[in-house]
Amino acid sequence: MFKKTSYFLILLIIAGCSPQSDFEKYKEHVVTLASDEFEGRAPGTPGGIKTKNYIANHFESLGMKSFGDSYLMGVDLTGITLDENESSFNLEVYGETLDIKYKTDVVYGTTRQVENVSFENSDLVFVGYGVNAPEYGWNDYKVDVKGKTVVMLINDPGFELQSTEFNGRAMTYYGRWTYKFEEAARQGAAGVLIIHETAPASYPWGVVENGWSGEQLNLTFKDKNLGRSALEGWITLDVAESLFAKMNTTYDEMKSKALSKNFQPIPMEGMKLSSNMVSSIRTTESHNVIGYVEGSEAPEEFVLIMGHWDHMGIDTSIEGDQIYNGAVDNATGTAAVMHMAEIFSKRSPKRSVAFIGLTAEESGLLGSAYLAEYPPFEYGNVIGGLNLDAFPAIGKAKDITIVGYGASELEAVLDKHASAEGKYLAPDKVPERGYFYRSDHINFAKKGIPMIYADPGVDLVNGGIEKGLELGSQYTTNDYHKPSDEVRDDWDWEGIEQDMGIFANFIDDLANSGEYPNWYVSSEFRAIRDESQNN
C-alpha cells in the first residue's frame, strides 16, 4: 500500500511549488484520487461518493456549466453479491462430483437481479469460441443449446489463425467476454463457462478472480435482467484440461477443432452442471460527472473528453492491503479530465467542450452505456471525443499509442500536434488484447461518434520499445486490478506532461477548426455516423 508518509510528503512538495502549475495540480489530483482516503473509488460506496463529489467540486470551482442543475447525472445501478458459502457449483462427470473450488478453480455468479437463481443437471456442450458472426460466415452454435451449459474459448479465432479470418490477431468484439455472455443468452443457454487462458485473454487468472468475485454492478433493469443465462462464469485452464481428459482428448485438440468454420459443437458426454446461487441485491444510484465550457459560436456542437473515475473499492476477504487504489487505472485518466477542464476554463472555444467523469467502467462500461443511451446532446452535433484511460508514468516516449489505429480522421488531427512535439502515432502493439472494445469510448463509437483512444507511447526516449513493452508487461502482470496499483516515488511524470499538452492542442483544434471528422470508410461505425449527420 502507498504509505501515508509518502502521500503527505508528495502533497507537501506539490504545495510548495510557487506558483503551482496546472500540471502540478494534475499530479495532486492523481495522488489524492489514488489515496487510501478514497477507498478504491467503487461506485455506491463512501469512497465512490467522495470521488464524484471531488470531481464535481473541481468543475464548480472552475465555473463549468452543467446539464441541468448539477454536474452529477444519475445512473441507476444494481449490485449483486454472491454468497459463496450458501451457493453451490456442482459439476458432475458420470455422477461423480468434481472437487472445484471457488476462486481457485472457478468464478461464477448470475446477472439476474433476483436473490436466488438455480438449475439442475444442465448438460455441458463445448461450443468452440461461442461466436455467431454471419459477416464472417462463422457460427459455433449449430445445435440447440437451450437449457444447456456452454463451454467456450476466450478471444476469437483470428487470434490463433492470424490470417484473414476475423481481424487477424487483432481482437474483434466477438472475442470479448461481454459478447460471449450476450450471445449465449440469445441462444437460450442456462449456463456459460469461459475457459481462461492467459495469452488470448491478455490477463492472468488473478484478474478474473479479483474482478468477478465480490459485488458485481450492472445497470438496473425493469425486467430484472431475466433474459440472461442463469449462470455466467470462468474456469481455469487446468479445470478445462481435466474435463477434456475425461473425454479422452486435450485442450489443444479441442481448440484445434474450434478453429474451423465447419466446427460442430461437441457434447461433453456425462458432464452436468447444477448450481444454486444465493445473492444479496443492492440498488444504488451512482453518477457520471459532467461539466462543459460553452462554445462562443457553435454552443450546440460538442467535443468530448472522458475518463472513468471508478475502480474496484475494498476487498475485506483478502489479507494485507485490501484497497484497490487504482492509481494508473484510472486516477491518471480522471485527473487528466480535470486537468483539461482547468485548461479550457481559461479559454473561449468556438464549440462547446464537455468534460466527463464516467462511473462503473470496471463493471462493464456501465456509466458510458447509460450516457450513450440518454445523452444531453445530439449525436450528430458531437464532433468527436478523446478517451483517457490509464497512463503509466514511465517517462517520455517518442510515440503516442492509438488503440484501434486506422479507424478515424481524428488521427490526422492528433498526428499534427504530436508531430509538432517530435512524436509519432503508433498502432497498439497488442491488438489481440482487444483494448479498443474494453474502454468507455466504444459505447459512443457504436452511436457513430468519432472517438480516439490514446495511450502513452512505448518507444521510450530512454530504453526504446523494448523497455517500454517490458514496463507495460510488468504493470499488467504485477499491478493491473490489484491493490498494488498505487502512486510510487519513482514515477517519471515527464511523458504524461508532454502528452497532456498535445491532447490539449488536439482538443483546441477540434473545438475551433470548423471541421467535421468522420470514421474512415472501412470502419464499422462509418454508416452510423453518416446517417446521424444526414438527419
C-alpha positions in Angstrom: 0.0 0.0 0.0 1.2 3.5 -0.7 2.5 4.8 2.6 0.7 7.7 4.1 4.0 9.3 5.0 4.9 9.3 1.3 1.4 10.6 0.4 1.7 13.6 2.6 5.3 14.2 1.5 4.2 14.4 -2.1 1.4 16.8 -1.3 3.8 19.0 0.7 6.2 19.0 -2.3 3.4 19.9 -4.7 2.0 22.5 -2.4 5.5 24.0 -2.1 5.7 24.8 -5.8 5.1 28.5 -6.2 3.2 29.4 -8.3 1.5 26.0 -8.7 1.4 25.0 -12.3 -1.6 23.3 -13.9 0.4 20.1 -14.2 1.4 20.1 -10.6 -2.3 20.3 -9.9 -2.8 17.3 -12.1 -0.3 15.3 -10.1 -2.0 16.4 -6.9 -5.3 15.1 -8.3 -3.7 11.7 -9.1 -2.2 11.4 -5.6 -5.5 12.3 -4.0 -7.7 10.1 -6.0 -5.4 7.1 -5.6 -5.0 7.7 -1.8 -6.5 5.3 0.8 -8.9 8.1 1.8 -10.8 7.4 -1.4 -11.1 3.7 -0.6 -10.7 2.4 -4.2 -13.4 4.6 -5.7 -16.1 1.9 -6.0 -19.5 3.3 -7.1 -22.1 3.4 -4.4 -19.5 3.3 -1.6 -18.3 6.2 0.6 -15.1 6.3 -1.5 -17.2 6.5 -4.7 -19.3 9.3 -3.3 -16.2 11.2 -2.2 -14.7 10.7 -5.7 -17.7 12.0 -7.7 -18.1 15.0 -5.3 -14.4 15.7 -5.6 -14.7 16.0 -9.4 -17.9 18.0 -9.2 -16.4 20.4 -6.8 -13.5 20.9 -9.1 -15.8 21.7 -12.0 -17.7 24.1 -9.8 -14.5 25.9 -8.8 -13.8 26.4 -12.5 -17.2 27.8 -13.3 -18.1 25.0 -15.6 -21.6 24.8 -17.0 -23.8 21.8 -16.2 -26.6 20.0 -17.9 -29.5 20.7 -15.6 -28.9 21.9 -12.0 -26.0 19.6 -11.2 -22.7 18.2 -12.5 -23.9 14.8 -11.2 -26.0 12.9 -13.8 -27.7 9.8 -12.2 -27.1 6.2 -13.3 -29.2 3.6 -11.6 -27.1 0.6 -10.6 -27.9 -2.8 -9.1 -25.2 -4.6 -7.1 -25.2 -8.4 -6.9 -23.0 -10.2 -4.3 -22.8 -14.0 -4.4 -22.9 -15.6 -1.0 -20.2 -18.1 -1.7 -21.0 -20.1 1.5 -24.7 -20.5 0.7 -24.2 -21.0 -3.0 -23.2 -24.2 -4.8 -21.5 -25.1 -8.1 -21.7 -28.9 -8.6 -20.0 -30.2 -11.8 -20.6 -33.9 -12.2 -18.9 -36.4 -14.6 -20.9 -39.6 -14.9 -22.4 -39.0 -11.4 -19.2 -38.1 -9.6 -18.9 -34.5 -8.3 -15.6 -32.9 -9.1 -13.7 -31.0 -6.4 -13.8 -27.5 -7.8 -13.0 -24.6 -5.5 -14.5 -21.1 -5.8 -11.9 -18.5 -7.0 -9.1 -21.1 -7.2 -10.8 -23.1 -10.0 -13.9 -21.2 -10.9 -15.6 -17.9 -10.5 -19.3 -17.8 -11.2 -22.5 -15.8 -10.5 -25.6 -14.5 -12.0 -26.5 -11.2 -13.6 -30.2 -11.8 -13.0 -31.3 -9.2 -10.4 -33.0 -11.6 -8.0 -31.9 -13.2 -4.8 -32.0 -16.8 -5.8 -31.2 -18.5 -9.1 -30.8 -22.2 -9.6 -30.9 -25.0 -12.1 -30.1 -28.7 -12.1 -28.4 -31.3 -14.4 -27.6 -29.0 -17.3 -25.7 -30.9 -20.0 -22.3 -29.4 -20.9 -21.6 -28.6 -24.6 -18.3 -27.3 -26.0 -19.2 -24.6 -28.5 -15.7 -23.6 -29.6 -15.4 -19.8 -29.4 -19.1 -19.3 -28.8 -19.3 -17.0 -31.9 -22.2 -16.4 -34.3 -20.8 -13.9 -36.9 -22.7 -14.0 -40.2 -20.5 -11.4 -41.8 -17.5 -13.8 -41.3 -19.5 -16.8 -42.3 -18.9 -18.3 -38.8 -21.4 -20.0 -36.5 -20.3 -22.0 -33.5 -24.0 -22.6 -32.5 -25.1 -25.2 -35.0 -27.2 -27.1 -32.4 -29.9 -26.2 -29.9 -28.3 -25.3 -26.6 -31.4 -24.2 -24.7 -31.1 -25.2 -21.1 -27.6 -26.4 -21.5 -24.3 -25.1 -20.2 -22.0 -23.9 -23.0 -18.2 -24.1 -22.5 -16.1 -21.9 -24.8 -12.7 -20.4 -25.5 -11.8 -16.8 -24.9 -11.0 -14.3 -27.7 -11.9 -15.1 -31.4 -10.5 -17.5 -33.9 -8.3 -14.8 -35.5 -6.0 -14.8 -32.5 -4.8 -18.3 -33.3 -5.3 -18.3 -37.1 -3.5 -15.0 -37.6 -5.0 -14.9 -41.1 -7.7 -13.0 -42.9 -10.3 -14.7 -40.6 -12.0 -12.1 -38.4 -9.4 -9.3 -38.0 -6.3 -11.5 -37.9 -4.6 -11.4 -34.5 -6.4 -8.2 -33.5 -9.4 -9.0 -31.4 -12.9 -8.2 -32.6 -15.9 -7.6 -30.4 -16.6 -11.4 -30.9 -13.6 -12.1 -28.7 -14.8 -10.1 -25.7 -16.3 -11.9 -22.7 -19.2 -9.5 -22.8 -20.2 -10.6 -26.3 -19.9 -14.3 -25.3 -22.3 -14.0 -22.4 -24.7 -11.9 -24.5 -24.7 -14.5 -27.4 -25.1 -17.5 -25.1 -28.2 -15.8 -23.6 -29.6 -15.2 -27.0 -29.1 -18.9 -27.7 -31.0 -19.9 -24.5 -28.1 -21.4 -22.6 -28.7 -22.0 -18.9 -25.0 -21.6 -18.0 -21.9 -20.2 -19.7 -18.3 -21.1 -18.8 -15.4 -19.4 -20.5 -12.1 -21.2 -20.3 -9.4 -18.8 -19.2 -6.1 -18.8 -21.0 -3.7 -16.0 -20.2 -2.4 -15.2 -23.7 -5.7 -14.8 -25.6 -7.4 -13.3 -22.5 -4.4 -10.9 -22.2 -4.5 -11.0 -18.4 -3.8 -13.7 -15.7 -6.3 -15.7 -13.7 -5.9 -13.3 -10.8 -7.6 -10.5 -12.8 -10.6 -12.8 -13.3 -10.5 -13.9 -9.7 -10.4 -10.4 -8.3 -12.8 -8.8 -10.8 -15.5 -11.4 -10.8 -15.8 -12.0 -7.1 -17.4 -9.7 -4.6 -20.2 -7.3 -5.6 -20.9 -7.1 -9.3 -22.6 -4.0 -10.6 -24.9 -3.6 -13.5 -27.4 -1.2 -14.8 -30.8 -1.6 -13.1 -33.2 -3.4 -15.4 -37.0 -3.3 -15.1 -37.2 -6.9 -16.1 -34.6 -7.9 -13.5 -32.3 -9.0 -16.4 -34.1 -12.3 -16.5 -33.2 -12.7 -20.2 -29.6 -13.5 -19.3 -28.3 -17.0 -18.8 -28.8 -18.2 -15.2 -25.0 -18.6 -14.6 -22.1 -16.8 -16.1 -18.6 -17.8 -15.1 -15.0 -18.7 -15.9 -13.0 -21.9 -15.3 -9.2 -22.2 -15.2 -7.3 -23.9 -18.0 -6.4 -26.7 -15.5 -10.1 -27.4 -14.9 -10.7 -27.5 -18.7 -7.8 -29.8 -19.2 -9.2 -32.2 -16.6 -12.6 -32.2 -18.2 -11.3 -32.8 -21.7 -9.0 -35.6 -20.4 -12.2 -37.4 -19.2 -13.3 -37.1 -22.8 -10.1 -38.8 -23.9 -8.9 -35.6 -25.6 -6.9 -32.5 -24.8 -7.4 -28.7 -24.6 -5.2 -28.2 -27.6 -7.1 -30.8 -29.7 -10.4 -29.2 -28.8 -9.1 -25.7 -29.7 -7.8 -27.1 -33.0 -11.3 -28.4 -33.9 -12.7 -25.0 -33.0 -10.5 -23.2 -35.5 -12.7 -24.0 -38.4 -15.9 -22.7 -39.9 -17.0 -26.3 -40.2 -16.7 -26.8 -36.4 -19.6 -28.6 -34.9 -20.5 -28.2 -31.2 -19.3 -31.2 -29.1 -21.5 -32.7 -26.4 -19.4 -33.3 -23.2 -20.9 -36.7 -22.5 -21.7 -37.5 -18.9 -21.0 -34.0 -17.7 -23.7 -32.0 -16.0 -23.8 -28.8 -14.0 -26.1 -27.9 -11.2 -26.0 -24.6 -9.3 -27.8 -22.8 -6.6 -26.8 -19.1 -6.4 -27.8 -17.1 -3.4 -27.1 -13.4 -3.8 -27.7 -10.2 -1.9 -29.2 -7.4 -4.1 -28.4 -3.8 -3.5 -29.7 -0.9 -5.6 -27.9 2.4 -5.7 -27.6 5.5 -7.7 -24.1 6.4 -9.0 -23.3 9.4 -11.2 -21.5 10.4 -14.3 -19.9 13.8 -13.6 -20.2 16.2 -16.4 -19.3 19.9 -16.9 -18.7 21.9 -20.0 -17.4 25.1 -21.4 -20.0 26.6 -23.7 -18.9 27.4 -27.2 -18.8 31.0 -28.3 -20.0 30.4 -31.9 -21.5 26.9 -32.1 -22.6 26.1 -28.5 -24.8 23.2 -29.7 -21.7 21.3 -31.1 -19.6 19.4 -28.6 -16.1 17.9 -28.3 -16.0 15.2 -25.6 -13.1 14.4 -23.2 -13.8 11.4 -20.9 -12.2 9.1 -18.4 -13.7 6.7 -15.9 -13.4 7.7 -12.2 -14.3 4.3 -10.7 -12.1 1.5 -9.6 -12.6 -1.7 -7.6 -13.0 -0.5 -4.0 -12.1 -2.6 -1.0 -12.0 -6.4 -0.7 -12.1 -7.3 3.0 -11.7 -11.0 2.2 -8.0 -10.7 1.3 -5.1 -10.5 3.7 -2.9 -7.4 3.9 -3.6 -4.5 1.7 -7.3 -4.6 0.9 -7.7 -1.3 -1.0 -7.6 -1.3 -4.8 -6.3 2.3 -5.2 -6.3 2.3 -9.0 -3.6 4.8 -9.4 -2.8 4.1 -13.1 -6.3 2.7 -13.7 -7.7 5.3 -13.7 -6.7 8.1 -11.3 -4.4 9.2 -14.0 -7.2 9.5 -16.6 -9.7 11.0 -14.2 -7.1 13.6 -13.2 -6.5 14.2 -16.9 -10.2 15.1 -17.5 -10.0 17.5 -14.5 -6.7 18.9 -15.9 -8.2 19.6 -19.3 -11.2 21.2 -17.7 -8.8 23.6 -15.9 -7.1 24.4 -19.1 -10.2 25.1 -21.1 -11.9 27.0 -18.3 -9.4 29.8 -19.2 -10.2 29.6 -23.0 -13.2 30.5 -25.1 -13.5 27.8 -27.7 -16.0 28.2 -30.6 -17.6 24.8 -30.0 -18.6 23.5 -26.6 -16.2 21.2 -24.8 -17.6 18.6 -22.3 -15.5 17.0 -19.6 -16.9 13.7 -18.5 -16.0 11.5 -15.5 -17.7 8.2 -16.0 -18.9 5.7 -13.4 -18.9 1.9 -13.4 -16.4 1.3 -16.2 -14.9 -1.6 -14.2 -18.3 -3.3 -14.0 -18.7 -3.4 -17.8 -18.6 0.2 -19.2 -22.0 0.9 -17.5 -21.7 4.7 -17.0 -20.8 5.3 -20.6 -23.5 2.8 -21.8 -26.1 4.8 -19.8 -24.8 8.2 -21.1 -24.8 6.9 -24.7 -28.4 5.9 -24.4 -29.5 9.1 -22.6 -27.2 11.8 -23.9 -27.7 15.5 -23.1 -26.6 16.4 -26.6 -27.5 15.3 -30.2 -25.2 12.6 -31.6 -24.9 14.4 -34.9 -23.7 17.5 -33.1 -20.8 15.8 -31.4 -17.6 16.5 -33.4 -15.6 13.7 -31.7 -14.1 12.6 -28.5 -10.9 11.6 -26.6 -10.9 8.8 -24.1 -8.2 8.9 -21.4 -7.8 5.5 -19.6 -4.7 4.6 -17.7 -1.4 6.5 -18.0 1.7 4.7 -16.6 4.3 7.3 -15.5 7.2 5.7 -17.3 8.9 8.8 -18.8 9.0 10.4 -22.2 8.3 8.4 -25.3 8.8 9.1 -28.9 5.3 7.9 -29.8 1.6 8.0 -28.7 -0.2 4.7 -28.9 -3.6 4.7 -30.7 -5.7 1.9 -29.6 -7.8 0.8 -32.7 -5.4 2.6 -35.0 -6.6 3.3 -38.6 -10.2 4.0 -37.5 -11.0 7.7 -38.0 -9.9 11.1 -39.3 -9.3 12.2 -35.7 -5.9 10.5 -36.1 -4.7 13.1 -38.6 -5.6 15.9 -36.3 -3.8 14.3 -33.3 -0.8 13.4 -35.5 -0.4 17.1 -36.5 0.0 18.1 -32.8 2.1 15.1 -31.9 4.5 15.8 -34.8 4.9 19.3 -33.6 6.4 17.8 -30.4 8.6 15.4 -32.4 6.3 12.4 -31.7 4.6 10.0 -33.9 1.3 8.0 -33.7 1.8 4.2 -33.4 -0.7 1.4 -33.5 -1.4 -0.6 -30.4 1.4 -3.2 -30.1 -1.0 -5.8 -28.7 -4.3 -5.5 -30.7 -5.1 -9.1 -29.8 -6.0 -7.9 -26.3 -9.0 -6.0 -27.7 -8.4 -2.8 -25.7 -10.5 -0.9 -28.3 -13.5 -2.8 -27.0 -12.6 -2.6 -23.4 -13.0 1.1 -22.6 -15.8 3.6 -22.5 -15.4 5.2 -25.9 -16.8 2.1 -27.5 -20.3 2.9 -26.4 -20.1 6.3 -28.1 -18.5 4.8 -31.2 -21.5 2.4 -31.5 -23.6 5.6 -31.8 -21.4 6.8 -34.7 -19.4 9.4 -32.7 -15.8 9.5 -33.9 -13.6 8.6 -30.9 -9.9 8.3 -30.3 -8.4 6.2 -27.6 -4.9 7.4 -26.9 -2.4 5.7 -24.6 1.1 6.7 -23.6 3.7 5.6 -26.1 6.1 2.6 -25.5 9.0 3.8 -27.7 10.7 5.4 -24.7 13.4 8.1 -25.1 15.4 6.2 -22.5 15.2 2.5 -23.4 13.3 2.3 -26.6 10.4 0.0 -27.4 11.9 -3.0 -25.6 12.0 -1.1 -22.3 8.5 0.3 -22.9 6.9 -3.1 -23.5 8.8 -4.5 -20.6 7.4 -1.9 -18.2 3.9 -2.3 -19.7 4.1 -6.1 -19.2 5.3 -5.6 -15.6 2.3 -3.4 -14.8 -0.2 -5.8 -16.4 1.3 -8.8 -14.5 2.0 -7.2 -11.1 -0.4 -4.3 -10.6 -3.4 -4.3 -13.0 -6.6 -4.7 -11.0 -4.6 -5.4 -7.8 -4.1 -3.4 -4.6 -0.5 -2.7 -5.7 -1.7 -0.2 -8.4 -0.5 2.8 -6.3 1.4 6.0 -6.8 5.1 5.4 -6.3 8.0 7.7 -5.5 9.9 6.5 -8.7 7.2 7.6 -11.1 8.5 9.6 -14.0 5.8 12.1 -14.9 7.5 13.9 -17.8 5.9 11.8 -20.6 2.4 12.4 -19.2 3.0 16.1 -19.0 4.1 16.2 -22.6 1.1 14.1 -23.8 -1.3 16.3 -21.8 -0.1 19.3 -23.8 -0.5 17.5 -27.1 -4.1 16.4 -26.1 -5.0 20.0 -25.1 -3.8 21.3 -28.5 -5.8 18.4 -30.2 -9.0 19.3 -28.4 -8.4 23.0 -29.0 -8.1 22.3 -32.7 -11.4 20.3 -32.8 -13.1 23.0 -30.8 -12.1 25.8 -33.2 -11.4 24.4 -36.6 -14.9 24.1 -38.0 -14.0 20.6 -39.4 -16.2 17.5 -39.0 -14.0 14.5 -38.8 -15.5 11.1 -39.7 -14.7 7.5 -39.3 -12.7 6.1 -42.3 -14.9 4.3 -44.9 -13.6 0.9 -43.8 -14.9 1.4 -40.2 -17.9 -0.4 -39.0 -19.1 2.9 -37.4 -19.0 5.0 -40.6 -22.5 4.2 -41.8 -24.0 5.1 -38.4 -22.1 8.4 -38.4 -23.2 9.3 -41.9 -26.8 8.6 -41.0 -26.7 10.8 -37.9 -25.1 13.6 -39.9 -27.7 13.4 -42.7 -30.5 13.6 -40.1 
